[in-house]
């Protein structure tokens, strides 16, 4: 059996890191891409770190279901004002967490963490809505129930009707002329 080279080890660790987090590629690139440079500098540390994880980042049942974990992680990151708030919230939504559940998590977090938790959380939710991210539960999709990350279906939004202006009274029209 041949020993793996440093380059092979780094590649294996990065692949494991991405696979264990089960996030969409864009979030991985935006959020974890910088960390992968550290894997190249000290792969031995990250090998130990990734092998001691008890499954927290894996979408496997423990005492909390995977969606509840994503809400908790996103709320903590909202408290810390970290960009991962959006990425972890997005992962949760893609697993089936509803926007209402995410909002409730931020509301609970606000009671102990203050207003910024709600503000940061709402920024994350607004970004998801702006990106037309639909909760997977409404679509019957998501990595947990067998499909892979891919095209995100747009929200089914009702188009706003333009409300007609109320007619002006005859006196008002004559006075404006």
N, C-alpha and C positions, 0 to 999 in steps of 0.2 A: 504494500500500500504506500503510495507516494504522499508525501506531506504537501499540503497546499501552499502555493506561493502567497506572498503578501498581497499581491493584486487580486488573486482568487479569493482570499479571505475577505478583503474589503468588499468585493463584489457580492459575495455570499451574505455578508452582514447587512449591506444596504438592501438587498433583496428581502432578507428576513425582516428588517425594520419596516419596510413598506408593506409586506404581506401581513405582518402582525397587526398593523394599524388599520388595514382594510379601508383605506381612504381613496378618494378619487385622485387620479394622477395630478390634476392641477393643484389641489390642496397639498399634496405631497411635495411638489416642486416649490410652491410658494412658502410653505411652512417648515418643511424639514430639509429642503435642499441645502441650506447653509450648514446644517448639522452634519451632513454627509461628508463634508470636508474634514471634520474631526475624525471620522471613521478612517480616513486615509492617513491621518497623522498618528493616531494611536488605536489601531484595530484591536489590540489585546484588551484594552479597557472596555471597549464597546462589545467585544465578544462576551466578556464576563457580565456586563450590564444586561445585555439582551438575553443571556441564558438564565439569569436569576429572576427575571420577570415572572410572576406567578400566573400570568394570563390576563393581567389587567387590561392590556391593549388588545387582547384577542377577543373576538366576538363570541366567546363561549360562556355559557351560564356559570355563574358563581352564586353569590347570595343576592346580587342585584342583576336584573336583566340588562342586556347590552344597551338598550335605549335609555334606561334610567341613568346608567353610567355616563352616557354621552351628555345628558342634560347636566349632571353634576359637574363634569369636567368643564363644559362650556360656561357654567355659572362661575366656577372658580376663576377661569381665565377672564371672564368679564370683570370680576372683582379686581384682578391684577392688571386690567386694561391691556391684555395681550392679544395679538392677532389670532391666536389659536381659538379664541372665543368663536369667531366665525367658522373656522375650519372644523372644529369639533361639533358645533351646532349643525353645520351642513351635513356632516357625517350622520348625525342623529336623525336629521330630517330625511336623508336618503335611506335610512334604515326603517323609517316609519313614524318617527316622532312628529307630531303635528305642531304647527306654529303656536297653537294655543297652549300646548304642553311646554314648549320652549319658553313662552312668555310667562307662564306660571312659575317656572323655575327661576327666571330672572326677578320676578316679583317677590318670591320667597327670599332670594339672595339679597334683594334690596333691604329687607327688614333687618338684616344683620350687617350687610356690607355697605349700605348707603345708596344714594341715588345713582352714583356712577355705574353700579351693577346693572340697573335697569336701562340706563342710557346706552351703555356699551352693548348690552344684549339686544336692544331694539335696533341699534345700528347693524348688528349681525343679521337679525331677522329681515330688516329692510333690504340689505344687500342680497339675501337669498331670494326675496320676492322680486327684486329688480332683475335678478338673473333668471327669473321664471322657474325657480326650483319647486317642484311639486313634491309634497311628502309621499314617500314610497307606499305608505299604507293605503293611500287613496288610489294608487295605481296597481297595487298587488305586486310590486317590484322591489328590488333592492338586493344587495349582496347576501343578506341573511336568508332570503327565501329562494336562492338559486340563480338569480341573474347577476350579471356583472355590472360594474360601473359603465356607463355609456351615455348615450343621449338622454338628456333630462327633458321630460315633457313639460311644455309651458302650462302655467296655471290657466284654468278655465275662468277667465275674468269676464264679467259682464261689461259690455261697453257702455259708457256713460252717454246718456242722451243729452244733447244740448237743450237746455230749457229755454223755451222762447221767452223773449222779454215781454213783460206785460204791456198791453197797449196803453199809451199815454192818453190822458183825458184831453178833450178838445181844447179846453182852456190852456192847458200846459203846452200843447203843440203851438197854439196861436201866440203864446207869450214868448216862445223860443224863436219864432220866426222874425 
